[in-house]
């Protein structure tokens, strides 16, 4: 299972929000979030941004990247 799938599930549960509510708020079908959390599907960049904004976290947090790692790439 991808880091994204694991992190999405952890973040969603920590915010005490159901998969159904997340899907509704983001305009997805009811199984989309379940498919992301199981690793069956991965979001597009646009959808990743929507998910990060919804949970008020960075995309780096969702995909398991640290700012320092990204900074090293950019330097």
C-alpha positions in Angstrom: 0.0 0.0 0.0 1.3 3.5 -0.8 2.3 6.0 1.7 -0.4 8.3 0.3 -3.1 5.6 1.0 -1.9 5.1 4.6 -1.5 8.8 5.3 -4.9 9.7 3.8 -6.6 7.1 6.1 -4.7 8.3 9.2 -5.5 12.0 8.5 -9.2 11.2 7.7 -9.6 9.2 10.9 -7.8 11.8 13.0 -10.2 14.4 11.8 -13.1 12.1 12.5 -14.6 12.3 9.0 -16.2 9.4 7.1 -15.1 8.4 3.6 -18.6 9.3 2.5 -18.4 12.9 3.8 -14.9 13.4 2.3 -16.2 12.1 -1.1 -19.3 14.4 -0.9 -17.3 17.5 0.0 -14.9 16.9 -2.8 -17.5 16.0 -5.4 -16.4 12.4 -5.8 -18.3 9.2 -6.1 -18.9 7.4 -2.8 -16.2 4.7 -3.4 -13.4 7.1 -4.5 -12.0 7.7 -1.1 -12.1 4.0 -0.2 -10.2 3.2 -3.4 -7.6 5.8 -2.5 -7.2 4.4 1.0 -6.9 0.9 -0.2 -4.3 1.8 -2.8 -6.5 0.7 -5.8 -6.4 4.2 -7.2 -4.2 7.3 -6.8 -5.4 10.9 -7.3 -4.5 13.2 -10.1 -2.4 16.3 -9.0 -5.5 18.4 -9.1 -7.4 16.0 -6.9 -4.4 15.7 -4.5 -4.5 19.5 -4.1 -8.3 19.3 -3.3 -7.7 16.6 -0.7 -4.8 18.5 0.9 -6.9 21.7 1.0 -9.9 19.8 2.5 -7.8 18.4 5.3 -5.7 21.6 5.6 -2.4 19.8 5.2 0.3 20.0 2.7 0.6 17.7 -0.3 4.0 16.7 1.2 2.2 15.4 4.3 -0.2 13.3 2.2 2.5 11.7 0.1 5.0 11.3 3.0 7.6 13.8 2.0 9.4 16.1 4.4 10.2 19.7 3.6 13.9 19.0 4.1 13.8 16.3 1.4 12.1 18.6 -1.1 14.5 21.4 -0.2 17.5 19.1 -1.0 16.1 18.4 -4.5 15.5 22.1 -5.2 19.0 23.2 -4.1 
